[in-house]
Structure formats: structure tokens, C-alpha cells
Amino acid sequence: MGILRLGHVDVTVTDLDLATAYYTEVIGLQEVERDEDSVYLKCWDEPNHHSLRLLYGPRVGFDQMSFKVEHESDLDELENAVQRYGFPVTRISKGQAVGQGESIRFDTPSGQQMELVHDIEMVGRATAPINPAPFVEGLKGIAPPRLDHVLVTAEEVGDSAQFYTDVFGFRITEQLLDGAGHQSAVWLETSHRPHDLAIVTGKNGGLHHFAWWLDDWDHVRRSADILAYNGIQIDVGPTRHGITRGNTIYFFDPLGTRNEVFTGGYRPDPDFPTITWTEDNIGRAIFYYEGEVNQRFMTVHT
Amino acid sequence: MSILRLSHVEIRVPDLELATAYYTEVVGMYETAREPDRVFLKCWDEHQHHSLILTFAPTYGLNHMGWKVSEPDDLDHYASRLTEAGVDVVRFGAEEIGPGHGEAIRFTIPSGHVMELVHGMEQVGNLLPNTNPPPKPLGLVGFAPPRLDHIFLTCEDVAANTRFLIDVLDFHLTEQVMGEDGFQVATWLEHSHHSHDIAFVTGQDRGLHHFAWWVDDWNQIREVADVLAYHGVRIETNPTRHGATRGHCIYFFDPAGNRNEAFTGGYWVDPDEPAVTWTESEMGRAIFYYDGVVNQRFLTTHS
């Protein structure tokens, strides 16, 4: 019932061919479909149609984040809930969007477009449905098995977080408080992982990064090797977060959108007590090994 | 809402002191309560009062398995679903089953295993503070798994038992081994979006094949092997990989003869994804992907 997980992230790119080359060759996503203005990509272990849409546009930016709901009937319930909260909802009918059926779209209080969808075309994992090997040979690039989470920016983090908890039942696993006790960042989940969505203080409508899941710390190391080999600008890492406990690397795609590879964390039940980080510990909260956050990490987003 | 995950396992042991020493010193669990005939244990990263109950008995094996539900209403919901299905349900108040325990219902599934659904077990907290926590405590003893992961049971009629879990308890089938006669030889089911929370393999009813803890990664599987070998614990299957679930694993026995596993890996699965099928001729790779064969002990020994 309700939101299962992050389904896909749609970003605008100013050079579709360059972006596609990076996401297929360096990250190792698979191109599923292409139309006049978009390329649809998925990770090798994702059964659904796509987890990333690259949309051609005049500037680099964040088009929308799409979450998968468990049942088709969740769309009606959540459409009402969003409208009751005071935000208009648009219905996208089957056939209007590539690779998926009916969905609802709306703007969040912090100005990001959010979509909810249940019916996503099943194109299958790269492994066989019968007697599958536990891995796929000859994958290119980092080859993460799946998309993991998204981090967005908002002027009012507390109000924004309340929208996700009240309307969709997201649970706050961790929060960073400023000196006055206000939330300057929150981490939210619906999938029993440390986060599916996080919100940090910044401009409304912004995307800080989206992240793929990796197998383990060794896969993080191999990712760093592949990124460096391909001359990709690494922002931070490999390192570890205090918040979520995840191991991580941040880097930028060729057009300036921040990417992350992530692994680790823990399994929070819905009654998990929220972890609080105080402002004097912000360095360790974000980057546990460094103990400090660089200015680029705090200020650059798309 | 629904069943969340495996909450706890209660096993029988003929020597409570020996078993407690093993589960605290070698595995590295924490004792949270003790009675003359029972010891309650949890892993370092678990918030709930216990995930393992050791009960003194002249034999070994499984007494019951407990599953955590997300809402108190879930107990009523599943009690009525079970009653409609003709299954007797017994209700327990908080702490009636044991210290720190929540409200619960108990019933017997077709394979004869006693199953419990529980809500509101006491939250004792993990070993970290709730403000500015480090990612891990230092100085953990044993191989110190962060949490309980899954359970694997034996039963005579895998298909009937699997059908019951799907129809009455909303489990989702992720993988199955199909016999040449068209019947399920083994099945893997989930509620938590992981590759499995419970599995069944053909064998005797009421049997416990093993229960497993989650560990961080393949490197920690190696550490588990080191710790087990150091303490002279009998390792049944070396670090290896499953075809079914894709997990990395190591199998070993507690001093009473109950089989344990340390497990990591696997995959995320949505509830609408169809099951993976293994044919009987590939069962060796389904169970142990590297070896390609399953040893007789693994198939025939259970508690």
C-alpha cells in the first residue's frame, strides 16, 4: 500500500548524445528506448522499463522524480490526499508516457515535480527467468544493479518533509538540526532502507543528486577506478556517511548533474526512532571520515 | 498494513549455558533477558528486545518463528483471515509470551510449524546513541551480525505450504525449484522486498533447516569463517554463493546441532514481479552456485 520505492528520475540534458554515452559506457546503464527528445535507460537488474530518462532541454535540470506505488488503486487515494493538502494533480493517461501506464503528477511544496505510477512495463532483468546465473557477464562500466534514492533541495526543509510524511506516509529516519533546532536536512524512507528521498536546505525545485545502489565497498572501489579511468570529475569519496552509514562516491555527469553510488546502511522498521544530528556534528554527519563538508557539496546543485 | 519481516526465532537446546556461550561469544549476540529455562538475545543493530530465544529442552529444533507486523490492527486482520481459512488462532497479551514481548497471535501452518505474528515488542535500542551516532560500535565480540535475516524450513508438501503463505498471509513467491513431476521441490518467499524472508524445501514436517543472520558483505562472510574456525565451530559449507537469491553465505552448526547461516547480497524485488524458476536438474546450482552440487548432509540434516 502506498509508495514502494523510487521508480525513475527524469533529468534534462543539453547534449543527449554525450549524456547517453556517459550513462551507458561509464555508468553502464542499458538503453531501453529512444524517441525524438528522450533516451530511456535502466540498470541491468531492474525489471521495469526505465529508471532514468534523459530529456533534451535548453538547460541542465531536474524534470521530475517518479515513485512506484504498490497498487493501481493507490493512485486514486493519493491523488485525493495530495489535493486535500492543497496541491493540484494532473492525470497522465496510458499511452501518454513511454514505458508506463496511468500516472499522477503534481508539484511538491518545494517546487519539484513528483509523479506516482504503478503500471510500469516489465522488460525483465538482464538475468534469465529460468535457472539464472547470479550475475551477468561482460557488463560495461560501473553497472549498478539499480537506482536507489534521490536528494532534493528546498528552502523550507521542515514544511517540505511534512508533505511527504503526512500525505504519503514517508518516515523520517534521520534529521540534521541547525543551531535553532530547525531541520536543515531530513532523510525519509518508505522501503525499509535508510532513505529513498532526502531533502537539504537550498533553492526550491533543485536536484542535489540521485544515486545508484552498489553491491558493497569493493564495488565502490571499482567504481572509483572506472570514474578516474574515464576522467570523470569526482566530487567526494570514496568515503562514508555518518547519516545512513552508507559508503559512497559523489561525481558529476558531463553536463553537471551530480551522481552518487551508494551501499550499506541499515534496515529501519516503521517504528524506528529518528536519529538526530546536531549542527556541530554536520561534518561527520555528511562525511564521516573527513569530518567536514566542502563548499561545492553544499552549494552546487541542478 | 502488513507483515514486515522475520522478528524472532525460538529454538530448543539441551544445554542452555553452552548454547548461550556460543550465541553470545561466537556469534556475538547480546543477552537481554534470562529465565530459568529461557535466554533472550538480540543482534547489536536490532532495536527490539529479542530476535532469538533459546529454550531448554531435551532435544533441538524450532519451537516457533515470530513475524513482525507494522500495525496493531494487522493482528486482528490476519486472525480473521486465518479463522476463515479454518486455522485455529491463539491470542497473547503483551509480555504474556515473555519479557519484552509484544501482543501476538499464534497458529500452525500446514507443515506443522508454529508461526507467530507480533506487534509492539519492547524497543530496547541498538548499541548506538540516537544523536550523532558513529556508523558502528567498536569492540564487538564474535562475528557480530547486525540483524536476523531469514528462516528456512523443511516440509512434506512444499506446494501446499507455499500456497497457504501466499493466499492467507500475503507472502510473495520470488523463486522456486520445480521437480520433474511439476511440483515445487523448494520455494523462497518474501514480505520485505528482499529476495527471501522464508524458504521451504521438501523434507520432514516441522523441521528447521536453518536460520540466518544478515552480514554486511562478502568480506564479512570471510570474517565469519575466521571466527568460526578459530572457535572450532563445525563449518558445513565454506563461503560460497547461492544461485537462488544470489546471496553469499556460509553454513555452520550451533553446539546443539541447529544449523545457522550468515548471509548477504541478494536483490530488491517489487511485489508484482513474477517468480524465478529453477529446474530440478539445476538444483545444485540453485543451492550452491559455485559447487553446482548439493551435498547429502545439506539435504538430509535438519533439526
Chai-1 contact restraints between the chains, C-beta under 6 A:
chainA,res_idxA,chainB,res_idxB,connection_type,confidence,min_distance_angstrom,max_distance_angstrom,comment,restraint_id
A,P47,B,E273,contact,1.0,0.0,6.0,A-B,restraint_1
A,P129,B,V276,contact,1.0,0.0,6.0,A-B,restraint_2
A,I130,B,T277,contact,1.0,0.0,6.0,A-B,restraint_3
A,N131,B,W278,contact,1.0,0.0,6.0,A-B,restraint_4
A,N131,B,E282,contact,1.0,0.0,6.0,A-B,restraint_5
A,P132,B,V276,contact,1.0,0.0,6.0,A-B,restraint_6
A,P134,B,R241,contact,1.0,0.0,6.0,A-B,restraint_7
A,P134,B,G243,contact,1.0,0.0,6.0,A-B,restraint_8
A,P134,B,R246,contact,1.0,0.0,6.0,A-B,restraint_9
A,P134,B,Y289,contact,1.0,0.0,6.0,A-B,restraint_10
A,D216,B,D217,contact,1.0,0.0,6.0,A-B,restraint_11
A,R245,B,P135,contact,1.0,0.0,6.0,A-B,restraint_12
A,P270,B,S70,contact,1.0,0.0,6.0,A-B,restraint_13
A,P273,B,N130,contact,1.0,0.0,6.0,A-B,restraint_14
A,I275,B,N130,contact,1.0,0.0,6.0,A-B,restraint_15
A,T276,B,T131,contact,1.0,0.0,6.0,A-B,restraint_16
A,W277,B,N132,contact,1.0,0.0,6.0,A-B,restraint_17
A,N281,B,N132,contact,1.0,0.0,6.0,A-B,restraint_18
